Amino acid sequence: NAGVTQTPKFQVLKTGQSMTLQCAQDMNHEYMSWYRQDPGMGLRLIHYSVGAGITDQGEVPNGYNVSRSTTEDFPLRLLSAAPSQTSVYFCASSDPPSGYTFGSGTRLTVV
Amino acid sequence: GEDVEQSLFLSVREGDSSVINCTYTDSSSTYLYWYKQEPGAGLQLLTYIFSNMDMKQDQRLTVLLNKKDKHLSLRIADTQTGDSAIYFCAEGYMEYGNKLVFGAGTILRVKS
């Protein structure tokens, strides 16, 4: 049972490039979310989904897109990378009320 | 609005109890959570409490919730060096996909 799998673990992008962070879970959870973690700020919600075909914006959605075509996958797309998007990104899935299970994170640097 | 605050740093001696505190402003959350993050790792769910409960105990962990004062605490009994990590409290909102609003985290340092 793999839980929540994120790829890649590390990524360096140039300003203006686009990329997709992959997230997959094998727990059949309906709820999935993307968070970013910046020093001294805790984690902030980017986008979330309550089921296949349903997504909504979180606290800091600008510059990111998501889609949820299957229960298992919830990719996060950076449309045009900016240095302000340098962060650690965590994908998570949830079977409420037991809280979210987090992936191991993707460390993204935009230069 | 939603705001969760934690103290930045706590240092304790091995074998002592640790108490990590959290205050929040929005009382409409459904559940409150404690997560642990070790260096370079993701977040590990430690425990959670329903918002209409006062206390929950789970082995060495005790969670106390004071709804009137909007105060949440996590007590770790017999703290060990392996407990050194960052601890996050978070409010959970079931009606918004169980979204979590996190505090900035408390760094717990356990001295042997």
Interface residues (C-beta under 8 A of the other chain):
Chain A: Y31 S33 Y35 G40 M41 G42 L43 R44 L45 Y48 S49 V50 D56 G58 F90 A92 S94 P96 P97 S98 G99 Y100 T101 F102 G103 S104 G105
Chain B: V4 T30 Y31 Y33 Y35 A41 G42 L43 Q44 L45 Y48 F50 F88 A90 G92 M94 Y96 G97 N98 K99 L100 V101 F102 G103 A104 G105
